[in-house]
């Protein structure tokens, strides 16, 4: 047991160090922001659009965006001819964030020959924190529906009713999805583009209103949209892009067909977005998902805020919108309603560059034709070419080589790769191709930062030979130009370039070799990684250049997760120590029974042929810790609550002696490891609950137990830090907090002292005051008032006990030194006395009896010392104070919403009111009963607290708002136990 305790201490220390390191590394090891700022070409102007019944939402507004005009534009009186687009801001977002999108669209419309232009509208949600408080979402949803109806009325004079495109950033994307639950609104929606939006799950599930909003939207869309979920056979890495949902899989309802015609596109910012992690941005209802690092012409990671002004990304969105818009005969612009056409356009803009039709092209034999027979080719033209250059690579010369990797440098937006049947010119004897077929659809442009464009294609020669039997060559055409041009070719056997590796165990600290040394001219390697399935796991891949012909090189890595469509990621490196380093990880947990050996995570390495490389790999500890913090730090409140309940289980039955030093240590019970047993026991209990199907289904968080252990040990450390901070505040800063409370409550010192004295001696008044405050204002204000008074009462009690302890020790020290000489002197004086009468003998005898009685009482106290009850039991009350503080923090978003809504007279729901009232009633009763009392039945309370801690880990890790009910239950059970014991004692 001693050895296990030491191991637990080391585990807690190691976990908190790893957690802190993960937080630091999360903000350090991140790629620089490569987004270019979007600038307006004119003065941004916003014209307010009046909405019918808009007075019900006094703090919301709808605006139309335009630029540079001196005269204001009134959409209600102007003939609106553009295609309508509504920008929906997200959590704390401003309506002015539409400026980048709308300004680029205005500039693009000026150069559009077809006359396509867009009308951008934006909504002002008063910068409400809708991601933290769910009561906003229902309010904002109703207003968004009014805005859609109002905008549709602006275009009602057209012969064909236009459809609307919604662009939502952050929680605005979820609001846009939620309007599809109203079929009368959904039929007018053409496309929804969500930018960095948590679609199927919130980032933090802090209240029941937020949970209900997600649940209602999910339930309604499940009936009206096709659900696409990965299966054990899903492998999106085998295709160039994810396929659109099959018509055969659509739900067999009329409404389903209508809402399946709405195109849903979602995007994620990548590793720079630390607010909404990529795994939350995809939805089972989506048609298309893309990472900004994989979007053509973007190829970078956006943080959460820069996604709305990143010029590269903003241009892509507007290109897509212009591509699906068309001009009618009356010169008005509408969005096309053919979903398959719109989806094809979305794929070309967000997934892969558009490929031209495979029409046969003709070339003259008089061109500069060459035929190559080598397996590795590197051709560069530093000064460009005066005429086009043609190279033929034979298909049937190297039959044992099944793969051909070829890249073109500085060749963009033209057809440069073809398949053809070669023939020999009769006069010159030159081999050439007269008719060629473009292979542009097999070419992928790689992100290469600000350097020359790099396009690459990996061809399966075996398939080409069997599919196109008449083809003899692959043709490479380099166009004429003055810039640097060239191409690289690498023909190889895939058995030599496809390397199967397995993710090392987390306790394996060694670096393992994948490829000892590549050949000069090698273009492509593929790493197939198995056993990589948890979002926190990370594999570091080290591509080390051994020898290079030039000092500068570039290596581009493409990561594909087979079960996660749309999470393709690219990363380019120019040095082995460049940050962020090359890591492989997955955004979501793999489906059940998924085999990562048959369908491994794939990393394609596109190497610079000027170097020879050594490729090795190891467990990526830095990235793993960062991802653990990013993915699972939201579990901390639940694990901290579990720790407090286990600590309370020990404290509630432990009573120290009054006046002892142990009674002054509030951290008693926090140096424990018992709660680790609860973590492991809950893993087994979850399986029993799922198999029995009697109790409610626990949260489906099927992650490794390593995650739970690290988070729980970090929670133990945080609980100890919080307790020590509380002890320090009680000891040193009680007066400072007291003065702060006086300022906040605007009470005089005399009245506050009287109030605290009344609450200390008659705690029921404490409950009446705080409950009335909670009901009259909101639960957060009542909890804040309760916390302040509870802290001050505890601080006063602690100072009194500390003073008594110090005076008692000082008195014992002073009394113990002179007492013996004084007694000796009295005895000597007594020996010299003589002639004592009978009355003095009686007094002496009486004093001896009193002394014997005092000695007996002191011996009895030593046998049964007076226990610390009531506020003197500081460990117990410090734990209750921390639990009250946690509930106060959980209701903080609700409190902020209440403060903001008071300005406009809006009533918002208070989902924490009932649980807060129960806590306040129970706490006042506990103070009234001078709890904890030394009584029987604590073994039952111990079992109950064990059960509550298990409930926390089974049902409250993701649904954080349920902790309010756990706190209410714990306080209520403690109050019931103390009250029943007092009642039983009085009856007997």
BABA-159092 format. One line per 10 residues: their letters; for each residue z, x, y of C-alpha. Coordinates in steps of 0.5 Angstrom, whole numbers. Example, Ala and Ser with C-alpha at 12.3 -4.5 7.8 and 13.67 -1.06 7.14 Angstrom:
2
AS) 16/25/-9 ~ 14/27/-2
***
This chain:
988
XXXXXXXXXX) 0/0/0 ~ 2/6/5 ~ -5/9/3 ~ -9/2/5 ~ -5/1/11 ~ -7/8/13 ~ -14/7/11 ~ -14/0/15 ~ -12/4/21 ~ -17/9/21
XXXXXXXXXX) -22/3/20 ~ -20/-1/26 ~ -20/6/30 ~ -27/7/28 ~ -30/0/29 ~ -27/0/36 ~ -30/7/37 ~ -37/4/34 ~ -37/-2/38 ~ -36/1/45
XXXXXXXXXX) -41/7/43 ~ -46/1/41 ~ -45/-2/48 ~ -46/4/52 ~ -52/6/48 ~ -55/-1/49 ~ -56/0/56 ~ -58/8/55 ~ -63/8/50 ~ -68/3/53
XXXXXXXXXX) -75/5/55 ~ -77/5/62 ~ -79/-1/66 ~ -87/0/66 ~ -88/-7/70 ~ -92/-7/76 ~ -89/-12/82 ~ -93/-18/83 ~ -95/-18/91 ~ -97/-24/95
XXXXXXXXXX) -103/-24/99 ~ -101/-29/104 ~ -94/-32/106 ~ -91/-36/100 ~ -90/-44/102 ~ -87/-49/99 ~ -88/-57/100 ~ -83/-61/98 ~ -86/-67/94 ~ -82/-74/94
XXXXXXXXXX) -80/-77/88 ~ -78/-84/86 ~ -71/-85/85 ~ -70/-78/87 ~ -63/-80/91 ~ -60/-80/84 ~ -61/-72/84 ~ -59/-70/91 ~ -59/-63/89 ~ -65/-62/85
XXXXXXXXXX) -72/-62/89 ~ -80/-61/87 ~ -84/-57/91 ~ -92/-55/91 ~ -94/-48/92 ~ -99/-46/97 ~ -100/-39/101 ~ -102/-37/108 ~ -104/-44/111 ~ -101/-46/118
XXXXXXXXXX) -101/-53/117 ~ -97/-56/112 ~ -100/-59/105 ~ -97/-66/103 ~ -99/-67/96 ~ -98/-74/97 ~ -103/-75/102 ~ -108/-69/100 ~ -113/-70/95 ~ -111/-66/89
XXXXXXXXXX) -116/-63/85 ~ -113/-57/81 ~ -110/-57/74 ~ -103/-59/75 ~ -98/-53/72 ~ -90/-54/73 ~ -86/-48/73 ~ -79/-50/70 ~ -74/-45/72 ~ -68/-43/67
XXXXXXXXXX) -61/-41/67 ~ -59/-39/74 ~ -66/-39/76 ~ -70/-40/83 ~ -76/-45/84 ~ -78/-39/88 ~ -80/-35/82 ~ -86/-39/81 ~ -89/-34/87 ~ -92/-29/82
XXXXXXXXXX) -95/-34/77 ~ -98/-38/83 ~ -100/-33/87 ~ -104/-29/82 ~ -107/-36/80 ~ -109/-37/87 ~ -113/-30/88 ~ -116/-31/81 ~ -119/-38/84 ~ -122/-35/90
XXXXXXXXXX) -127/-31/85 ~ -128/-36/80 ~ -135/-38/80 ~ -134/-44/76 ~ -129/-47/81 ~ -123/-47/77 ~ -117/-47/80 ~ -109/-49/79 ~ -104/-53/82 ~ -97/-50/81
XXXXXXXXXX) -91/-54/82 ~ -84/-52/81 ~ -77/-55/81 ~ -71/-53/84 ~ -65/-54/80 ~ -60/-51/85 ~ -59/-45/80 ~ -55/-48/75 ~ -52/-44/70 ~ -55/-49/64
XXXXXXXXXX) -54/-43/59 ~ -47/-44/59 ~ -46/-51/60 ~ -50/-56/57 ~ -48/-62/61 ~ -53/-59/66 ~ -59/-60/61 ~ -59/-67/60 ~ -59/-68/68 ~ -64/-63/68
XXXXXXXXXX) -68/-66/63 ~ -68/-73/66 ~ -71/-70/73 ~ -76/-66/69 ~ -79/-73/67 ~ -79/-76/73 ~ -83/-70/76 ~ -88/-71/71 ~ -89/-78/72 ~ -89/-76/80
XXXXXXXXXX) -94/-71/79 ~ -99/-75/74 ~ -99/-81/80 ~ -102/-76/84 ~ -108/-75/80 ~ -108/-83/78 ~ -115/-84/82 ~ -119/-79/77 ~ -123/-82/72 ~ -120/-78/66
XXXXXXXXXX) -112/-77/67 ~ -110/-70/67 ~ -106/-67/62 ~ -100/-62/65 ~ -98/-55/63 ~ -91/-53/63 ~ -89/-46/64 ~ -81/-45/62 ~ -77/-39/63 ~ -71/-38/60
XXXXXXXXXX) -67/-45/59 ~ -73/-48/62 ~ -77/-47/56 ~ -72/-51/52 ~ -72/-56/57 ~ -80/-56/57 ~ -79/-57/49 ~ -74/-63/50 ~ -79/-67/54 ~ -83/-68/48
XXXXXXXXXX) -78/-72/45 ~ -80/-78/50 ~ -87/-80/47 ~ -89/-83/53 ~ -88/-76/57 ~ -91/-72/51 ~ -98/-75/51 ~ -99/-72/58 ~ -97/-65/56 ~ -102/-60/54
XXXXXXXXXX) -99/-54/53 ~ -92/-51/54 ~ -91/-43/55 ~ -84/-41/54 ~ -82/-34/57 ~ -76/-31/54 ~ -73/-38/52 ~ -68/-39/46 ~ -71/-45/43 ~ -68/-47/36
XXXXXXXXXX) -61/-44/38 ~ -57/-42/44 ~ -55/-35/46 ~ -48/-38/46 ~ -46/-44/44 ~ -40/-46/49 ~ -39/-53/49 ~ -41/-59/45 ~ -46/-62/50 ~ -50/-56/49
XXXXXXXXXX) -50/-56/42 ~ -52/-64/42 ~ -58/-62/47 ~ -60/-57/42 ~ -59/-62/36 ~ -62/-68/39 ~ -68/-64/41 ~ -69/-61/34 ~ -68/-68/30 ~ -73/-71/35
XXXXXXXXXX) -78/-66/34 ~ -77/-65/27 ~ -80/-73/26 ~ -86/-71/31 ~ -88/-64/30 ~ -90/-60/24 ~ -85/-55/22 ~ -87/-48/20 ~ -82/-44/16 ~ -83/-38/12
XXXXXXXXXX) -83/-38/5 ~ -82/-33/-1 ~ -89/-32/-1 ~ -90/-31/7 ~ -93/-24/9 ~ -96/-24/16 ~ -98/-17/16 ~ -103/-18/11 ~ -107/-22/17 ~ -109/-20/24
XXXXXXXXXX) -105/-26/27 ~ -101/-32/24 ~ -105/-38/22 ~ -105/-44/26 ~ -101/-50/22 ~ -106/-53/17 ~ -108/-60/18 ~ -106/-62/11 ~ -98/-60/13 ~ -98/-65/19
XXXXXXXXXX) -93/-70/18 ~ -96/-77/16 ~ -94/-81/22 ~ -98/-83/28 ~ -94/-80/33 ~ -94/-73/29 ~ -101/-73/31 ~ -100/-74/38 ~ -95/-69/39 ~ -98/-64/34
XXXXXXXXXX) -104/-64/39 ~ -99/-60/44 ~ -100/-53/44 ~ -93/-49/44 ~ -93/-42/46 ~ -87/-37/46 ~ -86/-30/48 ~ -81/-25/48 ~ -79/-19/52 ~ -77/-14/47
XXXXXXXXXX) -72/-9/47 ~ -71/-9/55 ~ -69/-16/54 ~ -61/-16/53 ~ -60/-23/55 ~ -64/-27/50 ~ -66/-23/44 ~ -72/-23/41 ~ -70/-27/34 ~ -68/-33/38
XXXXXXXXXX) -75/-34/42 ~ -79/-36/36 ~ -79/-43/34 ~ -80/-47/27 ~ -84/-52/32 ~ -89/-46/35 ~ -96/-45/34 ~ -96/-38/37 ~ -91/-33/38 ~ -92/-26/41
XXXXXXXXXX) -88/-20/44 ~ -90/-17/50 ~ -91/-10/47 ~ -96/-13/43 ~ -100/-17/48 ~ -107/-14/50 ~ -107/-11/57 ~ -99/-12/57 ~ -97/-7/52 ~ -90/-6/55
XXXXXXXXXX) -83/-9/54 ~ -80/-14/60 ~ -73/-15/61 ~ -71/-22/62 ~ -72/-23/70 ~ -78/-18/70 ~ -82/-23/66 ~ -83/-28/71 ~ -86/-22/76 ~ -89/-17/71
XXXXXXXXXX) -96/-17/74 ~ -99/-15/67 ~ -96/-21/64 ~ -97/-26/69 ~ -105/-24/69 ~ -105/-25/62 ~ -102/-32/63 ~ -107/-34/68 ~ -113/-32/64 ~ -111/-36/59
XXXXXXXXXX) -110/-42/63 ~ -116/-41/66 ~ -120/-40/60 ~ -117/-47/57 ~ -119/-51/64 ~ -126/-54/65 ~ -129/-57/72 ~ -131/-64/71 ~ -137/-67/75 ~ -133/-70/81
XXXXXXXXXX) -131/-62/82 ~ -124/-64/79 ~ -121/-59/74 ~ -117/-61/68 ~ -114/-58/62 ~ -118/-58/55 ~ -115/-63/50 ~ -118/-59/44 ~ -112/-56/41 ~ -116/-52/36
XXXXXXXXXX) -120/-49/42 ~ -114/-48/46 ~ -111/-44/40 ~ -116/-40/39 ~ -116/-38/46 ~ -109/-37/46 ~ -110/-32/40 ~ -115/-28/44 ~ -110/-27/50 ~ -103/-27/47
XXXXXXXXXX) -105/-23/40 ~ -112/-20/39 ~ -117/-19/44 ~ -123/-24/44 ~ -128/-21/39 ~ -136/-23/41 ~ -140/-27/36 ~ -143/-23/30 ~ -150/-23/32 ~ -155/-18/30
XXXXXXXXXX) -156/-13/35 ~ -163/-8/35 ~ -163/-1/37 ~ -169/4/38 ~ -171/10/34 ~ -172/14/40 ~ -164/14/41 ~ -160/20/40 ~ -158/19/32 ~ -154/23/28
XXXXXXXXXX) -151/23/21 ~ -145/25/19 ~ -143/27/12 ~ -136/30/13 ~ -129/26/12 ~ -126/28/18 ~ -129/28/25 ~ -127/30/32 ~ -132/29/37 ~ -131/30/45
XXXXXXXXXX) -135/30/51 ~ -131/32/56 ~ -137/31/62 ~ -139/24/59 ~ -146/23/56 ~ -152/22/60 ~ -155/17/54 ~ -152/13/49 ~ -150/17/43 ~ -150/14/36
XXXXXXXXXX) -147/17/29 ~ -148/14/22 ~ -142/15/17 ~ -145/14/10 ~ -141/8/6 ~ -143/10/-1 ~ -143/18/-1 ~ -135/18/-2 ~ -134/12/-7 ~ -127/15/-9
XXXXXXXXXX) -124/14/-2 ~ -123/7/0 ~ -120/7/7 ~ -124/9/14 ~ -120/10/20 ~ -124/11/26 ~ -122/11/34 ~ -126/11/40 ~ -123/14/46 ~ -124/11/53
XXXXXXXXXX) -129/6/50 ~ -127/-1/53 ~ -130/-8/53 ~ -136/-6/49 ~ -139/-6/42 ~ -138/1/39 ~ -137/0/32 ~ -142/-3/27 ~ -145/-4/20 ~ -152/-3/18
XXXXXXXXXX) -157/-2/13 ~ -160/5/15 ~ -168/7/14 ~ -172/13/15 ~ -177/14/21 ~ -184/15/18 ~ -186/20/24 ~ -179/24/26 ~ -176/23/19 ~ -170/21/23
XXXXXXXXXX) -164/16/20 ~ -163/11/24 ~ -161/3/24 ~ -165/-2/27 ~ -161/-8/26 ~ -154/-8/27 ~ -148/-12/26 ~ -142/-11/31 ~ -135/-10/27 ~ -131/-11/34
XXXXXXXXXX) -127/-16/31 ~ -124/-11/26 ~ -122/-6/32 ~ -115/-6/36 ~ -114/-3/42 ~ -107/1/42 ~ -102/1/48 ~ -103/8/51 ~ -99/8/57 ~ -103/10/63
XXXXXXXXXX) -108/15/59 ~ -115/13/57 ~ -116/7/53 ~ -115/8/45 ~ -119/3/40 ~ -118/4/33 ~ -120/1/27 ~ -118/2/20 ~ -124/-1/15 ~ -123/-2/8
XXXXXXXXXX) -129/1/5 ~ -129/-2/-2 ~ -129/-9/1 ~ -135/-7/6 ~ -139/-4/0 ~ -138/-11/-4 ~ -138/-16/1 ~ -145/-13/5 ~ -148/-10/-1 ~ -154/-8/3
XXXXXXXXXX) -150/-4/8 ~ -151/4/8 ~ -147/6/14 ~ -142/5/19 ~ -145/6/26 ~ -141/9/32 ~ -144/8/39 ~ -141/12/45 ~ -144/9/51 ~ -147/13/57
XXXXXXXXXX) -142/15/62 ~ -139/21/67 ~ -132/20/64 ~ -129/24/58 ~ -131/20/51 ~ -130/22/44 ~ -128/19/37 ~ -124/21/31 ~ -126/19/24 ~ -121/20/18
XXXXXXXXXX) -124/18/11 ~ -118/18/6 ~ -115/15/-1 ~ -110/10/1 ~ -105/13/-5 ~ -104/19/-1 ~ -103/15/6 ~ -99/9/4 ~ -92/12/3 ~ -86/7/0
XXXXXXXXXX) -79/9/3 ~ -73/5/2 ~ -68/4/7 ~ -62/9/6 ~ -55/7/5 ~ -51/7/12 ~ -46/12/9 ~ -52/17/7 ~ -52/22/13 ~ -58/26/11
XXXXXXXXXX) -65/26/13 ~ -70/25/8 ~ -77/27/8 ~ -83/22/8 ~ -89/27/9 ~ -88/34/9 ~ -94/36/13 ~ -100/32/15 ~ -107/35/15 ~ -111/37/22
XXXXXXXXXX) -115/31/24 ~ -110/26/20 ~ -111/19/24 ~ -107/14/20 ~ -101/13/16 ~ -97/7/13 ~ -90/7/11 ~ -88/1/7 ~ -80/0/8 ~ -76/-4/3
XXXXXXXXXX) -69/-6/3 ~ -69/-7/11 ~ -67/-15/12 ~ -61/-15/16 ~ -62/-15/24 ~ -57/-10/25 ~ -60/-5/20 ~ -64/0/23 ~ -69/6/20 ~ -70/12/25
XXXXXXXXXX) -77/15/24 ~ -78/22/26 ~ -85/24/27 ~ -85/32/29 ~ -91/36/31 ~ -91/42/27 ~ -97/45/31 ~ -102/42/36 ~ -108/45/39 ~ -106/42/46
XXXXXXXXXX) -99/41/49 ~ -100/34/50 ~ -101/29/44 ~ -99/21/43 ~ -97/18/37 ~ -97/10/37 ~ -93/6/32 ~ -94/-1/30 ~ -88/-5/27 ~ -90/-11/23
XXXXXXXXXX) -84/-16/19 ~ -88/-20/14 ~ -83/-26/14 ~ -83/-26/22 ~ -90/-28/25 ~ -91/-26/32 ~ -86/-20/32 ~ -91/-15/32 ~ -89/-9/36 ~ -92/-3/39
XXXXXXXXXX) -89/4/41 ~ -92/10/44 ~ -89/17/44 ~ -91/23/47 ~ -85/28/45 ~ -80/28/39 ~ -74/27/43 ~ -77/21/48 ~ -72/15/49 ~ -72/10/46
XXXXXXXXXX) -73/14/39 ~ -78/11/34 ~ -74/5/30 ~ -75/0/25 ~ -71/-6/25 ~ -72/-14/24 ~ -71/-19/29 ~ -69/-25/24 ~ -66/-25/17 ~ -70/-26/11
XXXXXXXXXX) -71/-32/8 ~ -67/-33/1 ~ -70/-30/-5 ~ -75/-26/-1 ~ -77/-20/-4 ~ -78/-14/1 ~ -80/-9/-5 ~ -87/-14/-6 ~ -87/-15/2 ~ -84/-9/5
XXXXXXXXXX) -83/-8/13 ~ -90/-4/15 ~ -90/1/20 ~ -97/4/22 ~ -97/11/25 ~ -103/12/29 ~ -103/20/30 ~ -106/24/35 ~ -111/28/30 ~ -110/35/35
XXXXXXXXXX) -103/36/31 ~ -100/37/24 ~ -94/33/23 ~ -88/32/19 ~ -85/25/18 ~ -78/24/16 ~ -73/18/16 ~ -66/17/17 ~ -61/11/18 ~ -61/10/25
XXXXXXXXXX) -54/9/27 ~ -55/9/34 ~ -60/3/34 ~ -56/0/29 ~ -49/0/33 ~ -53/-3/39 ~ -56/-8/35 ~ -50/-10/32 ~ -47/-11/39 ~ -53/-15/41
XXXXXXXXXX) -54/-19/35 ~ -46/-21/33 ~ -42/-20/39 ~ -42/-27/40 ~ -37/-27/34 ~ -32/-24/37 ~ -28/-30/40 ~ -28/-33/33 ~ -25/-27/30 ~ -20/-25/36
XXXXXXXXXX) -18/-33/35 ~ -17/-31/27 ~ -13/-25/29 ~ -8/-29/34 ~ -7/-34/28 ~ -5/-29/23 ~ -1/-25/28 ~ 3/-32/30 ~ 4/-33/23 ~ 8/-27/22
XXXXXXXXXX) 12/-28/29 ~ 13/-35/28 ~ 18/-34/23 ~ 21/-27/26 ~ 27/-27/30 ~ 30/-21/33 ~ 37/-20/36 ~ 39/-22/43 ~ 39/-16/47 ~ 36/-11/42
XXXXXXXXXX) 30/-7/44 ~ 26/-10/39 ~ 26/-17/42 ~ 23/-14/48 ~ 17/-11/45 ~ 11/-17/46 ~ 6/-13/41 ~ 11/-14/35 ~ 6/-17/29 ~ 0/-14/32
XXXXXXXXXX) 0/-8/28 ~ -3/-11/22 ~ -9/-11/17 ~ -7/-18/14 ~ -13/-21/17 ~ -18/-17/14 ~ -16/-21/7 ~ -18/-27/11 ~ -25/-24/12 ~ -26/-23/5
XXXXXXXXXX) -23/-29/2 ~ -28/-33/7 ~ -34/-30/3 ~ -31/-33/-3 ~ -29/-39/0 ~ -36/-41/3 ~ -39/-40/-4 ~ -34/-45/-7 ~ -35/-50/-1 ~ -43/-50/-2
XXXXXXXXXX) -42/-51/-10 ~ -37/-56/-9 ~ -41/-60/-3 ~ -34/-64/-2 ~ -32/-60/5 ~ -37/-60/11 ~ -42/-54/10 ~ -40/-48/13 ~ -45/-44/18 ~ -51/-41/15
XXXXXXXXXX) -49/-34/17 ~ -51/-30/11 ~ -50/-23/14 ~ -47/-17/10 ~ -40/-17/10 ~ -40/-10/14 ~ -42/-14/20 ~ -36/-18/19 ~ -31/-12/18 ~ -33/-8/24
XXXXXXXXXX) -33/-14/29 ~ -26/-16/26 ~ -23/-9/26 ~ -26/-9/34 ~ -22/-16/35 ~ -16/-13/32 ~ -16/-7/37 ~ -18/-12/43 ~ -12/-16/41 ~ -8/-10/41
XXXXXXXXXX) -11/-8/48 ~ -10/-15/51 ~ -2/-15/48 ~ -1/-9/52 ~ -4/-11/58 ~ 0/-17/58 ~ 6/-13/57 ~ 4/-9/63 ~ 3/-15/67 ~ 10/-18/65
XXXXXXXXXX) 14/-12/66 ~ 10/-9/73 ~ 6/-14/76 ~ 9/-20/75 ~ 11/-20/83 ~ 4/-19/84 ~ 1/-24/80 ~ 6/-29/83 ~ 4/-27/90 ~ -3/-28/88
XXXXXXXXXX) -1/-35/85 ~ 2/-37/92 ~ -4/-36/96 ~ -9/-39/91 ~ -4/-46/91 ~ -2/-45/98 ~ 5/-46/96 ~ 11/-43/100 ~ 15/-38/96 ~ 21/-43/97
XXXXXXXXXX) 18/-49/94 ~ 14/-45/89 ~ 21/-42/86 ~ 24/-49/86 ~ 18/-51/82 ~ 18/-46/77 ~ 26/-47/76 ~ 25/-54/75 ~ 19/-53/70 ~ 23/-47/66
XXXXXXXXXX) 30/-52/66 ~ 26/-58/65 ~ 19/-56/62 ~ 17/-64/61 ~ 15/-64/68 ~ 10/-58/67 ~ 6/-62/62 ~ 6/-68/67 ~ 3/-64/72 ~ -2/-60/68
XXXXXXXXXX) -4/-66/65 ~ -5/-70/71 ~ -9/-64/74 ~ -13/-64/68 ~ -15/-71/68 ~ -16/-71/76 ~ -20/-65/76 ~ -23/-62/70 ~ -20/-59/64 ~ -21/-52/66
XXXXXXXXXX) -17/-53/73 ~ -11/-56/69 ~ -11/-50/64 ~ -11/-45/70 ~ -5/-48/73 ~ -2/-48/66 ~ -3/-41/65 ~ -1/-39/72 ~ 6/-43/71 ~ 7/-40/64
XXXXXXXXXX) 6/-33/66 ~ 11/-34/71 ~ 16/-37/67 ~ 15/-32/62 ~ 15/-26/67 ~ 22/-29/70 ~ 25/-29/63 ~ 22/-22/61 ~ 25/-19/67 ~ 32/-23/66
XXXXXXXXXX) 32/-20/59 ~ 30/-13/61 ~ 36/-13/66 ~ 41/-15/62 ~ 39/-10/57 ~ 39/-4/62 ~ 46/-7/64 ~ 49/-8/57 ~ 46/-1/55 ~ 49/2/62
XXXXXXXXXX) 56/-2/61 ~ 56/1/54 ~ 55/8/56 ~ 60/7/62 ~ 66/4/57 ~ 65/8/52 ~ 67/15/55 ~ 74/13/59 ~ 76/8/54 ~ 79/13/49
XXXXXXXXXX) 84/17/54 ~ 86/10/57 ~ 88/8/50 ~ 92/14/49 ~ 95/14/56 ~ 98/7/55 ~ 100/9/48 ~ 104/15/51 ~ 107/10/56 ~ 109/6/51
XXXXXXXXXX) 113/11/47 ~ 117/13/53 ~ 119/5/55 ~ 125/3/52 ~ 130/-3/53 ~ 124/-8/52 ~ 126/-15/52 ~ 124/-21/47 ~ 119/-24/52 ~ 115/-17/52
XXXXXXXXXX) 115/-17/45 ~ 112/-24/45 ~ 107/-22/49 ~ 105/-16/45 ~ 105/-20/39 ~ 100/-25/42 ~ 95/-19/45 ~ 95/-17/38 ~ 93/-23/35 ~ 87/-24/41
XXXXXXXXXX) 85/-17/39 ~ 85/-19/32 ~ 81/-25/33 ~ 76/-21/38 ~ 75/-16/32 ~ 73/-22/27 ~ 68/-25/32 ~ 65/-19/33 ~ 64/-17/25 ~ 61/-24/25
XXXXXXXXXX) 56/-23/30 ~ 55/-16/26 ~ 54/-20/20 ~ 50/-26/23 ~ 47/-24/30 ~ 45/-29/35 ~ 37/-30/34 ~ 32/-30/40 ~ 30/-37/41 ~ 26/-40/47
XXXXXXXXXX) 23/-36/52 ~ 27/-30/49 ~ 22/-29/43 ~ 17/-26/47 ~ 12/-24/42 ~ 11/-31/40 ~ 10/-33/47 ~ 5/-28/49 ~ 1/-30/43 ~ 1/-37/46
XXXXXXXXXX) -1/-34/52 ~ -7/-31/50 ~ -9/-37/46 ~ -8/-41/52 ~ -12/-35/56 ~ -18/-36/51 ~ -18/-43/52 ~ -18/-42/59 ~ -24/-37/59 ~ -28/-42/54
XXXXXXXXXX) -28/-48/59 ~ -29/-43/65 ~ -37/-45/65 ~ -35/-53/65 ~ -30/-51/71 ~ -35/-48/75 ~ -40/-54/74 ~ -34/-58/76 ~ -33/-54/83 ~ -41/-54/84
XXXXXXXXXX) -42/-62/83 ~ -36/-64/88 ~ -41/-62/93 ~ -46/-67/91 ~ -41/-72/88 ~ -44/-72/81 ~ -40/-73/75 ~ -41/-69/69 ~ -38/-70/62 ~ -32/-65/61
XXXXXXXXXX) -33/-64/53 ~ -26/-60/53 ~ -22/-65/56 ~ -19/-68/50 ~ -17/-61/46 ~ -14/-59/53 ~ -10/-65/54 ~ -7/-64/47 ~ -6/-56/48 ~ -2/-58/55
XXXXXXXXXX) 2/-63/51 ~ 4/-59/46 ~ 6/-53/50 ~ 10/-57/54 ~ 14/-60/48 ~ 15/-53/45 ~ 18/-51/52 ~ 22/-57/52 ~ 24/-55/45 ~ 26/-48/47
XXXXXXXXXX) 21/-46/41 ~ 21/-42/37 ~ 28/-45/34 ~ 31/-41/27 ~ 29/-47/22 ~ 27/-48/15 ~ 19/-50/14 ~ 16/-44/17 ~ 13/-42/10 ~ 9/-49/11
XXXXXXXXXX) 7/-47/18 ~ 5/-40/15 ~ 0/-43/10 ~ -3/-48/15 ~ -4/-42/20 ~ -8/-39/14 ~ -12/-45/13 ~ -14/-45/21 ~ -16/-38/21 ~ -20/-39/15
XXXXXXXXXX) -23/-45/19 ~ -25/-41/25 ~ -29/-36/21 ~ -33/-41/17 ~ -34/-46/22 ~ -33/-43/29 ~ -37/-36/29 ~ -43/-39/32 ~ -41/-46/35 ~ -36/-42/39
XXXXXXXXXX) -34/-49/43 ~ -30/-51/36 ~ -25/-46/38 ~ -22/-51/43 ~ -20/-56/37 ~ -17/-50/33 ~ -13/-48/39 ~ -11/-56/40 ~ -9/-56/32 ~ -5/-50/32
XXXXXXXXXX) -1/-52/38 ~ 0/-59/36 ~ 2/-57/29 ~ 7/-52/32 ~ 10/-57/37 ~ 10/-62/31 ~ 14/-57/26 ~ 19/-56/32 ~ 20/-63/34 ~ 21/-65/27
XXXXXXXX) 26/-60/25 ~ 30/-62/31 ~ 30/-69/29 ~ 32/-68/22 ~ 38/-64/25 ~ 40/-69/29 ~ 40/-74/24 ~ 44/-70/19
***
